[in-house]
Amino acid sequence: MFAIRMISTLCLVFPAINGFAQNAKPLCLHPDNPHYLLFRDQPAVLITSGEHYGAVLNGDFDFIPYLDEQKDKGLNLTRTFSGTYREDPKSFGITDNTLSPVNYVCPWAGDNKGKYDLAQFNATYWDRLKKFVSEAGKRGIVVEYVLFCTLYNDDLWKINPLHEQNNSNGIGKGVGRRAIFTLQHKEITAVQDAFVRKAATELRDFDNVYFEICNEPYFENVTDEWQAHIAQTLADAEKDFPNKHLISQNIANGKKKVDKPNPLVSILNFHYATPPDTVDENYATGRVIADDETGFRGKDDVLYRTEGWEFILAGGAIYSSLDYSFTPKTPTGTLRDYKSPGGGSPELRQQLGVLRRFMEGFELVKLKPMNNIIRAGQVTMPLVGGKTQNSSVRILGQEGKAYGIYIRGGTSARLELDVPSGNYLVQWLTPRTGQWEKTDNIEATGFPMRITSPNYTEDIAAKIVRQ
């Protein structure tokens, strides 16, 4: 036996034409259920296994085959850094890191002395950004555009355009990296504000974009006041636009309860959110909950497939796994022999595409977490290294209508569910292959309905529909 934890802007749209939603409102919270998104007249969850955020700022990365691969695997999200931050080849031990460009395409114009003019923008960068977002839109892919990123060490600060040695404007003299996201230095804040306004203006007409304020601000002294200021700057930049884009805020690694969310923020982003307890903790905020970065847990596909399935079936709406098989030399994600700290492969992308299709088989906006319907359960667990492994069960449901179930771990499972009387079709799915394995017709008669899985390895899912 095992213990089961209890989990407890209106948007006008227009039809898509040739992959674009002509004159469409941007991605927004669904008006009937703000825990999910509305994109081109369809309720949506966003799921991807994407490159390491350098698709735009790395001039050697061909993003067309990359986006084609995402579409081919049924994925609909990519996360990209703006270029206000970049990494060096030593950063995080990542093989051929797309975020460590040899050909750095900076948002600001450069001179022949290797310095950037923070008062002048680089037209080549903004053209490349808009091309990337446009091509993503043609393929039905949403772009999470990350405005800023914390500076984790002095080496990253020394190559940043805001560092005093790297700009021709006299900006940042004597300023350390832990002070640039604090509102302490007006000239730096002014440069940041101008960049935010430029980004808002350049991306105003795209329906497939949302903005993140800052990646991992909980490291290295990124203040709450600065984040609130950037959110307000973005909102002010868009206030006269006919369409407004969603703003997301990165809250924590793992989990954290948000007691007073910024009213300008619609998406709460978490990293490495496994187990997905943060969904339950923040469900009452009435916002989309995202696990928008994972990928430092080892190379095996099962780690990221199970994290994604468990997070989405807990009630999350966005899942983004880092995929180190994408490099400038392998933009279709075919590199196998990488030494990076995480995973990524064509097989993983295929498996996450199965997750998206599984979710789209329900009336998404009518679903809510429903682990409370479990009356009893048993998962048969194999011994690994002489120890019994952990398991978990997640249920999303529309009461009396339909239920999605995900079981992580074990080799077989039996659950007793408290559902209204009626006839139910129960279909069992292998998440690794996308194969439907077993179908049962079960009549519930006022007692807990018992469902029994086929034998499986690693994980299994079920779709239950009342006939």
N, C-alpha and C positions, 0 to 999 in steps of 0.2 A: 504494500500500500504506500501511497505517497500523500503528502500534504498539498492541498491546492489553496493558494492564496486567493482571497476575495479581491476582485478588481472592480472595484466599483468605477450693410452697404449694398445694399441691393445692387445687382450687377446686370445691366442690360446686355444682350448678346445678339450676334448676327451670324449667319451661316458661314462656314469655311468654304473658300474657293481656291482650288489648286494648292491646298496645304496652308494657305493663309486665311485668317479670319478677317475678312474685309470690314474695316470700320468697327472692329469689335472692341468692347471694353476689355481692359487687361484682366489677367488672372485675378480672382478675388475670392474672399470667403463665400461659401455657399449660403445664400440667404435663408435656406431651410435648415441648415445644420452647419454652424461655423467651425466645427471640428474638421470639416472637409473643404475642398476648393471647388470652384466653378471655373472651367476653362473651355472656351469655345462651345458654350451651351451644353457642356457635359460635366456632371460631378466627377471629381478627379482625386486620385492619390498620385503623388509624384515619387518615382522609384528609379534609381540608377546605380550603376557601378561605373564611375567616371574617372577620367584622368586627373592628375594632381594639380588642377586649377590653373594651369599655365597656357591654356588653349589660345588665348588672345595675346598675352604679353610675350609669348615665345614665338618669335618670327619664323623659327624653323619647324614649327608644328603645323602640319597640314590638317586643319580641322574638318575639312569636307569628308574624307573617309572615316574620321572619328565619329562624326554625327551620323553618317550612314550606318555604321556599326551599331550605334545606340538604337536607331530606328529599327534595324533588322532584328535586334534582340527584343524588341517590344518595350524599350525603356523610354522615358519621357522627361528626363531632367538632366541638366549638367550644371555643375558649380564652377564658377570661374572667378579668379582674383582680378582686381582692376588693374594692377600694375603699380599701385602706390607702395607695394611691397614685392620683393622677390627674394629668392634664396641663392645660396652659393652651392657649388658641387658637393661640399661636405655635409650639407644640412640633412640631418635625420637619416643618413645612410641610405638614401634612395637612389637606385640605379637609373641613370639617364633621366633625372628629375625634370619634368616639364616646367616646373616652377623655378628652375635654375637655368635661365636661357643664355646661350652664347650670343644670340641675336635678340637683345632685349628691346622690345617695342614699348617705350615709355609714354605715359600720357602727356608728359611735358616735352617741349621742344629742347633739343640738345644743340651744343655748339661744337666747333672743331677742336675744342680743348677738353672735351669729355665731361663738360658740365651741363646741367639742365637749367633752363630759364623757367622758373616757377610762375612767371607772369605770362608765359606763352604756352599754348597747348599744341601738341603734335598731331597734325591733321592725319598723318598715316595711322596713328594708333586709333583714332576715333572712327576712321573709315573701316579699319580692320574689325573693331568691336561691332559696329553696325552690320557688317557683312556676316560676322559670326552669329549674331542674334537673329538676323534675317534667315540665314540658312537653317538655324535651329528651328525657327518658326515654320519653315516650309515642311519640316519633318515632324511637327507636332511636339517639339521638345521645348520645355521651359528652361530659362537661364536664371540661376540664382547668382546675382552680380554682387560680389563682396567688395564693399567700398574700401575698407581698411583691414589691416591685420596687425596684431600685437608684434612687437619686436622682441624675440626670445633671447637674443644675446647681442653682444657688441659687434660681432662680425656682420650680422644682418643690418645693424644700424649704420655701419661704415659704408655699405653699398647702397644705402637708401637715398633717393633724390633730396630728401629734406635735410640730410646731414650737411653741415656747413662746408665740407670739402667738395660736395657734389653739385652745388648750385651756384649760379652766378649772381644771385640776388642778395647775398649777405644774410640769408635766412638761417636760423638755427645756431648762431655762434654761441659756443659754450653750453649748448643744450644737450642733456643726456637723453638716452632712448626712453627712460621711464618717465619723462616729462612731456612727451609730445602729444599724448592723448589725455591731457589734464585741464585744458583751458588756461594753463599758467602763462603761455607765451602767445600774445595776441597775433603776432605776425605769422606764426605757424598755424594757428586756428583759422586765420584769414585765408591762407593757402588751401587748407582742407575744405573750408566752406566753398571756395570758388570751384574746387574740383567737384564737390557734391552737386552744385548747381549746374555745372557743365554736364555731368553724367545724366542728371534729370532731363536736361534739355535735349541731349543727343538721343536718349532712349524713350522720349515721350510718346512716340507713335507706335511702339511695339506692345503687343498684347501678351507676349510670352516672357516677361521679365518680372522678377521681384528683387528688392534690394536687401542685403544684409549690412548692418551698420559696421560691425567689426568682428573678425574671426578671433575666437578665444580671448576675449577681453579680460577674462578673470586671471590671466597671467600678466605680470610686468606692469601693474599700476595703470591700467586703462580705467578711468573713473566713470562712475555712473552719470555724473554731471556732464561729462564730455559726450557720452553716448546719447543722452537725452538731447543735448545741443545738436548733434548731427542729425538725429531723427527729426527735430524741429526744422533744421535747415532744409532737409529734403522735402518735408511737408510744405514749407513755405515756397520752395522752388516750384512745386507742382500745383500750388493753390489756384492758379488761373488756367491750368490745363483742363481740358474737358474730361480727361481720364487720369485717374490716380493709380499708382502702383502700390502693392503691398510692401510693408517694411517688416523685416525680421530682425530679431535680436538673439545673439548667442548667449545662453544663460549659464551653462555649466558643462563640465565633463561629468558623465554619469547622470546625476539627478540633483534637483534643487526645487523646492517649492517656491513659486513666485506669488508673493502676497499682494503686491501692488504693481501689476504690469503697466507699462507705459501705454496710455490710450492710443498712441500713434502706432503701436506695434501690434501686428496681427498674427505673427508666426513666432513661436517660442522654439528656438533651436537648441538642441543638446547634442553633445558628441559622446560616442562610445556608451550609448544609453542601453546597456544590457546588464541585468534584466531591465525591462522597460517600465520600472516603477514610477518614473517621472511623468508618464502619461496619466496615471491615476491621480498623482499628486496635483497635477495642474489642469485636469479636465474641467474643473469648475470655472476656469478663466474664460471659457467659451472661445478659445483660440485654437488654431492649428498647432499641433505638437510635432516637432521634427527631430529625427535622428539624422542630422545632415552631415555628419562625418563619422566614419569608423574605418579602421584599416591598419591598426598597429597590433593585431592580435595573432599574427602568424599567417601562414600562406594558404591553409586549407580552405577550400570553398565552403565547407560545412559551417565554418565559424560565421561567415557573413550572410549565408543563406538563412540560417536559423535566427540570427539577430534581426534580419529584415522581416521575416515572417512573424516572429514573436512581437516585434514593435508595432507593425501594422495591425495585427490581430488584437493587440492591446488597445487600439483606438488611435494610434498615430496616423499621420497622413503624408509624411515625407520621409523617405529613407534614401541616403546617399552613402555608398561605400566607395572608398578609394581603390582604384584599380591600377596597379603598377605595371600591368602588361602594356599599357599605353605609354609610348615614348615618342620623341621626334622621329626616330627611325622606324617605329612600328605604330603608326597612328590608328591602325585597325585593331590594336590590342592583341598582338600575337606573340609578344615576348614571353618566354617561359622561364629562362634562366636568369631571373633577377634576384638581387640580394636585399631587396627592400624589406621594411619591417612588417608589411602586410601582404595581402593577396590580390587576386584579380585574374580572370581568365574568361575566354569565350563561354566556358561551361557555367561559370557563376552568373554571367550576364543572362544566359538562357534561363537559368533557374529563377532569377529575379523577374524576368519577363513572365514566368508562370505565376508568380505572386500577383503581379499587376492584373493579369487576365482573371485570376481567381477573384480578386476584389471587384472587378468590373462585372462579374456575374451576379452581383447583388444590387438591390436598390440602395446605393451607397449612403445617401443622406438619411436613410431611415435606420441605419445601424447605430448601435451603442454597445459599450462593453457590458457583458452579461454573464460574468463568471458566477454570479449569484444563483444561476439556475442549476448549478452542479450540486447534486445531493450526495453522490458518492462516486468514487473513481479508483481505478487501479491501473497502473502502468507496469508492465513486466520489464524490469531493468536488467541488462546483462552486467556481469562483473568485468571490470576493466582494471587490470593490475591488482586484482584482489579486492577492489572497492566497487561498491554500487554507485553509479553515476546519478546526477540530479536529473529531474524532468520537470516540465511545466505544461500547463494547459491554458490556452487563451480562447475566449469565446466573444465574438461580436454577433449581435442578433437584432432582429426586428420581431418583437414578441408575437408569438403565435403564427409567424409567417415564414421566417427564414433565419438560419444560423450558420455562421462560419466558425469552424473550430480548428485550432492548430495545436498539435502535441509535439513538443520537442523532447527527444530522448526516448529510449525504450525500444522494444521490439513488438509489443502488442499492447492494446489498451481497451478498457471497458469503462464506460461512463454511464451514470444514471442522471437524467436531465429532467428538471421540472418544467414541462411544457404543456400548453393547453391540449385537450383531447383532440384527436384528429389523425388523419393518415399522412405520414411523412415519407418522402423520398430521401434516403441517406446515401450519399456518394462519397467514396474515399479516394483521395488523390495523393500521389507521391510527389512532394515538392521538388525533389531532385530531378525527376524526369518529366513531370507534367502528365504522367500517365494516370488515368482513372482506373483504380484497381478493383473496386467492389461496389455493388449497388444493392441496397436493401430497401424494401417497402415495409414500414413499421407502423402499426396502429397504436397510438397512445390513448389510454383509456382512463385517465384520471390519476394514474399512479406514475411515478418517475419512469420515463422512457429509457430503456437500456439500449445502448448502441455498442457494438463490438467491432474493433478495427480488424483488418487483415494483418498478417505479420508484416513487419517493415523494419528498416534500419534507419537510424538517425532521427527521422521525423516523419509525420504524416498529417494530412489535413482532411477535413470533412466539410461537405456542403449539405445542409439539411433544409429541405423546402416542404412546407405543408401543402398537400395537394388539394 
